[in-house]
Amino acid sequence: MKGKILIVEDEYIVANDLRMMLLKAGYEVCGVADSVSEAVKMIDKTSPDWVLLDIFLVDGSKGIDVARYLNQKNIGFIYVSANTNQTVLEAAKATRPAGFLVKPFREKDLLIMLDIAKDKHHNQLRFEMQRELIIQKQFQNIRDLPCETCHKIAKLPGVLQTMVPFDYMRFAFCSKRNSPMEEYHFIRTGFDEYQNLTGSEFVRQVSSSGNSSRGRLKVPVSTQSGFLNDHAFRQSLMDDVWEKQVSAHYGLAAKLNFITYADAGDPVLLTFYSKNAHEYSGTHVSGLEKIKKALLWSLEFKQPEKSTTASAKAGPVQLPMAPETTDKSAGVFNGIIGNSPALLKMLDEIDLVARSNIAVLILGESGTGKEKVARSIHALSSRKANPIITINCAAIPQNLIESELFGHEKGAFTGAVERRIGKFEMADGGTVFLDEIGELTMESQVKLLRVLQEQEFERIGSWKTIKVNVRIVAATNRNLEKEVAEGRFRLDLYYRLNVFPIQLAPLRERKGDIPLLCQHFLALKSEKMGKQVTGIADRVLKQLDSYDWPGNIRELEHLIERSMLLADGTVIDRITLPLPLGQALSASGGHQKRPVMRTLDDMEADYILDVLSQCQGKIAGRGGAAEILGLPSSTLNSKMKKLGITKYFNK
């Protein structure tokens, strides 16, 4: 038998069809349930290997509730559903299913999905195990530090962040009478950077009056471990005025409580808060359960001679403060700039997944820096000594994809005058970055899938099988789930790639990073252009903050380049922002006219002409348009020829 499968489905015909398909394929069906309560009972009774899970059940309950229970037990599951609205779909995705089947489906679709889901679930479990081992090692390193417990506590945020994301964390331990003995507060300020505050310092920072006489914060020792997101979190604030003030001060939207006990029976409480309204789940609680013994051991709470009461009597302990810095992420993450919550969450994910070998799918709008993320993952991995090979899937002609990916022998086809090594062979031992994966044709997807599944291929014209060891990182600005639903992207390829998705936030959702990005581009372009522009006026920064940046970071970079060219001195004191999409202003009166629709080629031509005019027609060389645009001069000449603007400038 291939494994035991439980079917949770309230339509008898669909459930029976599933059962027959699975039995025919060699699976054991250990039961069929039509409600959440019945499903939970069967899970406990039969311990299935896999669960096929309908989202909407006959009694009005949802399979999502079963999914949360399955996550606690590390049992893989696949959703099977006819339709969902966006809210339910987001809730279903948050439970991390191993696959998603849309009714109606073929037997072949079911079996392929099961194979892919098993592989993906195995990779996720292995990834979680690797992460736990790393955390255990980090706790051991903390324990071995020759310092006091308070200084060891100051090391906790950087370790716990990889398991439970947070913007503010409170650590407290109490007496057996449930009175707080010591509290420590950690405010995240950057990647691996935390402001460490004692209880009184924290009160002074948050209290609007600046009065620190309010005393220690109330520690809800009797509270069970659990989490509150979004509306439930906001509701809980009605019962705690101080917590409401803290949440308003830091913009917090979700909370997770975790309580454990030292050997002496003293409660130890960790409370995590996030600005993301949908941050926490039962997975975070169960993850903390797995590491709690190592956490307590690292702080030496198991040693009876350590007395929390004694330290409390000695007064609050001053923790070492994190060094002041503007941005630490750039040097670690391949020049990725910023410290906004959205960016820090992404950096955490990069840092976490880089150490494994699982596939990564980078999702984001054009201009958000997907290639930088891919290169950061490679640079932080154990494969960094080997190459990362980029394959631009949008640029490979259909008839050349096999040759491009797998290579060919001399004489394999007309024009093959010599042997060619393919991209996958070139990347052996390293990383393959499949950029714009959503642009591949269905036929090309089939050819790519085999090498991803089997890590082997043959060059065109050769019978010899070549095995490679590569890590796959893919990126797209398309909604691949929509592409799958509309038949333009293979379901099996999607789930093969989508093992660890990283969503890049658009610039309009991380505007706090704009000043840092501007300073970075000023320093970078000043050196390349040979023109010293070192600052941006405050009113210009306010203009930049008011714009929605449809072209994201790439658009900001180009705008800074253009503004540097136009700047008279060392400070950019004026800037011309693009008009909102669909709007045009008359040159005479400035009143709104009928929207003027223009092609991308028209806009690109205007931009190139504008840059060329600022360079007095110079294309190549230092200070030329090609350098400013970040293009080889040959590529710029080709673009100008294609757009019909070569006649305006001499090469």
Backbone hydrogen bonds, N-H to C=O, Kabsch-Sander energy under -0.5 kcal/mol:
donor,donor_aa,acceptor,acceptor_aa,energy
2,K,26,G,-2.2
5,I,28,E,-3.0
6,L,50,W,-2.4
7,I,31,G,-2.4
8,V,6,L,-0.5
8,V,52,L,-3.2
9,E,7,I,-0.7
9,E,33,A,-2.1
12,Y,10,D,-0.7
15,A,11,E,-2.7
16,N,12,Y,-2.6
17,D,13,I,-2.4
18,L,14,V,-2.4
19,R,15,A,-2.4
20,M,16,N,-2.4
21,M,17,D,-2.3
22,L,18,L,-2.4
23,L,19,R,-2.5
24,K,20,M,-2.2
25,A,21,M,-1.4
26,G,23,L,-1.2
27,Y,22,L,-2.7
28,E,3,G,-2.6
29,V,27,Y,-0.5
30,C,5,I,-1.7
30,C,28,E,-0.8
31,G,5,I,-0.7
33,A,7,I,-2.9
39,A,35,S,-2.2
40,V,36,V,-2.5
41,K,37,S,-1.8
42,M,38,E,-2.3
43,I,39,A,-2.4
44,D,40,V,-2.2
45,K,41,K,-2.0
46,T,42,M,-3.1
47,S,43,I,-2.0
49,D,4,K,-1.8
50,W,4,K,-1.9
51,V,76,G,-1.2
52,L,6,L,-2.6
53,L,51,V,-0.6
53,L,78,I,-3.1
54,D,8,V,-2.7
54,D,52,L,-0.5
55,I,80,V,-0.5
57,L,55,I,-0.6
57,L,61,S,-2.3
58,V,34,D,-0.6
60,G,57,L,-1.9
63,G,55,I,-2.4
65,D,62,K,-1.6
66,V,62,K,-0.6
67,A,63,G,-2.3
68,R,64,I,-1.7
69,Y,65,D,-1.2
70,L,66,V,-2.4
71,N,67,A,-2.3
72,Q,68,R,-1.5
73,K,69,Y,-1.1
74,N,71,N,-1.0
75,I,70,L,-2.3
76,G,49,D,-0.8
78,I,51,V,-2.3
79,Y,99,G,-2.0
80,V,53,L,-2.6
81,S,101,L,-2.2
89,L,85,N,-2.5
90,E,86,Q,-2.4
91,A,87,T,-2.0
92,A,88,V,-2.5
93,K,89,L,-2.6
94,A,90,E,-1.7
95,T,91,A,-0.5
95,T,92,A,-1.1
96,R,93,K,-1.8
98,A,77,F,-2.5
99,G,77,F,-0.6
101,L,79,Y,-3.3
103,K,81,S,-2.0
103,K,101,L,-0.5
110,L,106,R,-1.9
111,L,107,E,-2.2
112,I,108,K,-2.4
113,M,109,D,-2.4
114,L,110,L,-2.2
115,D,111,L,-2.1
116,I,112,I,-2.5
117,A,113,M,-2.9
118,K,114,L,-2.5
119,D,115,D,-1.7
120,K,116,I,-2.7
121,H,117,A,-3.2
122,H,118,K,-2.2
123,N,119,D,-2.1
124,Q,120,K,-2.4
125,L,121,H,-2.5
126,R,122,H,-2.3
127,F,123,N,-2.4
128,E,124,Q,-2.7
129,M,125,L,-2.2
130,Q,126,R,-2.4
131,R,127,F,-2.3
132,E,128,E,-2.4
133,L,129,M,-2.2
134,I,130,Q,-2.1
135,I,131,R,-2.5
136,Q,132,E,-2.6
137,K,133,L,-2.1
138,Q,134,I,-2.2
139,F,135,I,-2.6
140,Q,136,Q,-2.0
141,N,137,K,-2.2
142,I,138,Q,-1.9
143,R,139,F,-2.4
144,D,140,Q,-1.9
145,L,142,I,-1.3
147,C,145,L,-1.9
151,H,148,E,-0.6
152,K,148,E,-1.5
153,I,149,T,-2.4
154,A,150,C,-1.1
155,K,152,K,-1.4
156,L,153,I,-1.6
159,V,155,K,-0.8
159,V,156,L,-0.9
160,L,156,L,-2.8
161,Q,157,P,-2.3
162,T,159,V,-0.9
163,M,160,L,-1.6
164,V,160,L,-3.2
167,D,273,Y,-3.2
168,Y,273,Y,-1.6
169,M,186,F,-2.2
170,R,271,T,-2.8
171,F,184,Y,-2.8
172,A,269,L,-2.6
173,F,182,E,-1.6
174,C,267,P,-2.4
175,S,179,S,-2.3
178,N,175,S,-2.0
181,M,173,F,-1.9
182,E,173,F,-1.7
184,Y,171,F,-2.5
185,H,197,L,-2.6
186,F,169,M,-2.6
187,I,195,Q,-2.4
188,R,167,D,-2.5
188,R,186,F,-0.5
189,T,193,E,-2.1
190,G,193,E,-1.3
193,E,190,G,-1.8
195,Q,187,I,-3.3
196,N,194,Y,-0.6
197,L,185,H,-3.0
197,L,195,Q,-0.5
199,G,183,E,-0.6
202,F,198,T,-2.5
203,V,199,G,-2.2
204,R,200,S,-2.1
205,Q,201,E,-2.0
206,V,202,F,-2.2
207,S,203,V,-3.0
210,G,207,S,-0.7
212,S,210,G,-0.6
215,G,212,S,-0.9
221,V,219,V,-2.3
223,T,220,P,-1.5
226,G,257,N,-1.9
228,L,255,K,-3.0
230,D,253,A,-1.1
230,D,277,A,-0.9
232,A,229,N,-1.4
233,F,229,N,-0.8
234,R,230,D,-2.4
235,Q,231,H,-2.5
236,S,232,A,-1.7
237,L,233,F,-1.1
238,M,235,Q,-1.4
239,D,236,S,-1.4
240,D,237,L,-1.2
244,K,240,D,-2.0
245,Q,241,V,-1.8
246,V,242,W,-2.4
247,S,243,E,-2.6
248,A,244,K,-2.1
249,H,245,Q,-2.2
250,Y,246,V,-1.9
251,G,247,S,-1.3
252,L,247,S,-2.1
253,A,274,S,-3.5
254,A,274,S,-1.4
255,K,228,L,-2.8
256,L,272,F,-2.6
257,N,226,G,-3.1
258,F,270,L,-2.4
260,T,268,V,-2.5
262,A,266,D,-2.5
265,G,262,A,-2.3
268,V,260,T,-3.3
269,L,172,A,-3.5
270,L,258,F,-2.8
271,T,170,R,-2.5
272,F,256,L,-2.8
273,Y,168,Y,-2.5
274,S,254,A,-2.0
277,A,275,K,-0.6
279,E,276,N,-1.3
284,H,281,S,-1.0
285,V,281,S,-1.1
286,S,282,G,-2.7
287,G,283,T,-2.0
288,L,284,H,-1.9
289,E,285,V,-1.9
290,K,286,S,-1.4
291,I,287,G,-0.9
292,K,288,L,-0.9
295,L,291,I,-2.2
296,L,292,K,-2.5
297,W,293,K,-2.3
298,S,294,A,-2.2
299,L,295,L,-1.2
300,E,297,W,-1.3
301,F,296,L,-2.2
303,Q,300,E,-1.3
306,K,303,Q,-1.6
307,S,305,E,-0.6
308,T,306,K,-0.6
311,S,307,S,-1.4
312,A,308,T,-1.9
313,K,309,T,-2.1
314,A,310,A,-1.3
315,G,312,A,-1.4
319,L,317,V,-0.6
332,V,328,K,-0.6
332,V,329,S,-0.6
333,F,329,S,-2.7
335,G,330,A,-2.5
336,I,333,F,-1.5
344,L,340,S,-2.8
345,K,341,P,-2.1
346,M,342,A,-1.4
347,L,343,L,-2.5
348,D,344,L,-2.4
349,E,345,K,-1.8
350,I,346,M,-2.3
351,D,347,L,-2.8
352,L,348,D,-2.1
353,V,349,E,-2.7
354,A,350,I,-2.2
355,R,352,L,-0.5
356,S,353,V,-1.5
360,V,472,I,-1.8
361,L,500,F,-1.4
362,I,360,V,-0.5
362,I,474,A,-3.3
363,L,361,L,-0.6
363,L,502,I,-2.8
364,G,476,T,-1.5
368,T,365,E,-1.4
373,V,369,G,-1.7
374,A,370,K,-2.2
375,R,371,E,-2.5
376,S,372,K,-2.0
377,I,373,V,-2.3
378,H,374,A,-2.0
379,A,375,R,-2.6
380,L,376,S,-1.8
381,S,378,H,-1.3
384,K,381,S,-1.3
386,N,383,R,-2.4
389,I,387,P,-0.5
389,I,431,T,-2.7
390,T,388,I,-0.5
391,I,433,F,-3.2
392,N,390,T,-0.5
393,C,391,I,-1.2
393,C,435,D,-2.3
395,A,392,N,-1.6
396,I,392,N,-0.5
396,I,393,C,-0.5
400,L,397,P,-1.6
401,I,397,P,-0.6
401,I,398,Q,-0.8
404,E,400,L,-2.7
405,L,401,I,-2.7
406,F,402,E,-2.8
407,G,402,E,-0.6
407,G,403,S,-1.5
408,H,420,R,-1.5
409,E,460,I,-2.6
411,G,416,A,-3.3
412,A,409,E,-1.9
416,A,413,F,-2.5
417,V,415,G,-1.7
420,R,408,H,-2.9
422,G,406,F,-0.6
423,K,404,E,-2.2
424,F,405,L,-2.2
426,M,422,G,-2.1
427,A,423,K,-1.5
428,D,425,E,-1.2
429,G,469,N,-2.8
430,G,427,A,-3.3
431,T,387,P,-2.0
432,V,471,R,-3.1
433,F,389,I,-2.9
433,F,431,T,-0.5
434,L,432,V,-0.7
434,L,473,V,-2.6
435,D,391,I,-1.7
435,D,433,F,-1.2
437,I,434,L,-0.7
437,I,475,A,-2.4
439,E,436,E,-2.0
440,L,437,I,-1.4
445,Q,441,T,-2.2
446,V,442,M,-1.6
447,K,443,E,-1.5
448,L,444,S,-2.0
449,L,445,Q,-2.2
450,R,446,V,-1.1
451,V,447,K,-0.7
452,L,448,L,-1.6
453,Q,449,L,-2.2
454,E,450,R,-3.1
455,Q,451,V,-1.8
457,F,466,I,-1.8
459,R,464,K,-0.5
460,I,407,G,-2.3
462,S,459,R,-2.1
466,I,457,F,-3.6
467,K,465,T,-0.5
468,V,455,Q,-2.4
470,V,468,V,-0.5
471,R,430,G,-1.9
473,V,432,V,-2.6
473,V,471,R,-0.5
474,A,360,V,-2.8
475,A,434,L,-2.3
476,T,362,I,-1.9
480,L,478,R,-1.2
483,E,479,N,-2.1
484,V,480,L,-2.7
485,A,481,E,-2.3
486,E,482,K,-1.9
487,G,484,V,-1.7
488,R,483,E,-2.9
489,F,483,E,-1.0
494,Y,490,R,-2.2
495,Y,491,L,-2.2
496,R,492,D,-1.2
497,L,493,L,-1.8
498,N,494,Y,-2.5
499,V,497,L,-1.6
500,F,359,A,-0.8
500,F,497,L,-0.6
502,I,361,L,-2.7
504,L,363,L,-3.3
504,L,502,I,-0.6
509,E,506,P,-1.8
510,R,507,L,-1.7
513,D,510,R,-2.1
514,I,511,K,-1.7
517,L,513,D,-2.6
518,C,514,I,-2.8
519,Q,515,P,-2.2
520,H,516,L,-2.1
521,F,517,L,-2.6
522,L,518,C,-2.6
523,A,519,Q,-2.1
524,L,520,H,-2.3
525,K,521,F,-3.0
526,S,522,L,-2.0
527,E,523,A,-1.2
528,K,524,L,-1.4
529,M,525,K,-3.2
530,G,526,S,-1.4
531,K,526,S,-1.0
533,V,531,K,-1.0
534,T,570,T,-2.2
535,G,570,T,-1.6
537,A,572,I,-2.6
541,L,537,A,-2.0
542,K,538,D,-2.1
543,Q,539,R,-1.5
544,L,540,V,-2.4
545,D,541,L,-2.0
546,S,542,K,-1.2
546,S,543,Q,-0.5
547,Y,543,Q,-0.6
547,Y,544,L,-0.8
552,N,549,W,-1.4
553,I,367,G,-1.0
554,R,367,G,-1.1
554,R,551,G,-0.6
555,E,551,G,-1.1
556,L,552,N,-2.0
557,E,553,I,-2.6
558,H,554,R,-2.2
559,L,555,E,-2.3
560,I,556,L,-2.4
561,E,557,E,-2.1
562,R,558,H,-2.4
563,S,559,L,-2.4
564,M,560,I,-2.2
565,L,561,E,-1.8
566,L,562,R,-1.6
567,A,563,S,-1.2
572,I,535,G,-2.6
573,D,571,V,-0.9
577,L,575,I,-0.7
583,Q,580,P,-2.0
586,S,591,H,-1.8
590,G,586,S,-0.9
593,K,584,A,-1.8
597,M,595,P,-0.6
598,R,596,V,-0.5
603,M,599,T,-1.9
604,E,600,L,-2.7
605,A,601,D,-2.6
606,D,602,D,-2.3
607,Y,603,M,-2.0
608,I,604,E,-2.5
609,L,605,A,-2.6
610,D,606,D,-2.3
611,V,607,Y,-2.3
612,L,608,I,-2.8
613,S,609,L,-2.3
614,Q,610,D,-1.6
615,C,611,V,-1.3
616,Q,613,S,-1.2
617,G,612,L,-3.1
618,K,615,C,-1.8
624,G,621,G,-2.0
625,A,618,K,-2.4
626,A,619,I,-2.3
627,E,619,I,-0.5
628,I,624,G,-1.9
629,L,625,A,-2.7
630,G,626,A,-0.7
630,G,627,E,-0.6
631,L,626,A,-2.7
636,L,632,P,-2.2
637,N,633,S,-2.5
638,S,634,S,-2.0
639,K,635,T,-2.4
640,M,636,L,-2.7
641,K,637,N,-2.2
642,K,638,S,-2.5
643,L,639,K,-2.6
644,G,640,M,-0.7
644,G,641,K,-0.6
645,I,640,M,-2.6
646,T,640,M,-0.7
648,Y,645,I,-1.2
649,F,646,T,-1.1
